[in-house]
């Protein structure tokens, strides 16, 4: 369960970084 939350946060961060680029 915790791993899924961490994965979701990582994916969200990647999406934000991609949007900023």
GUDOMI-285210 format. One line per field, with one value per residue (C-alpha): residue number from 0; z, y, x. Coordinates in steps of 0.2 Angstrom, whole numbers, plus 5000, padded with zeros to 4 digits. Layout:
<pts>
seq	[NUM,...]
pz	[Z,...]
py	[Y,...]
px	[X,...]
</pts>
This chain:
<pts>
seq	[0,1,2,3,4,5,6,7,8,9,10,11,12,13,14,15,16,17,18,19,20]
pz	[5000,5005,4989,4978,4987,4984,4966,4963,4971,4959,4944,4949,4951,4934,4926,4934,4928,4910,4911,4916,4902]
py	[5000,5012,5008,5012,5029,5033,5027,5039,5053,5050,5049,5065,5073,5067,5074,5091,5091,5087,5101,5113,5108]
px	[5000,5014,5023,5008,5007,5026,5024,5009,5019,5034,5023,5015,5032,5037,5021,5024,5043,5037,5024,5037,5048]
</pts>
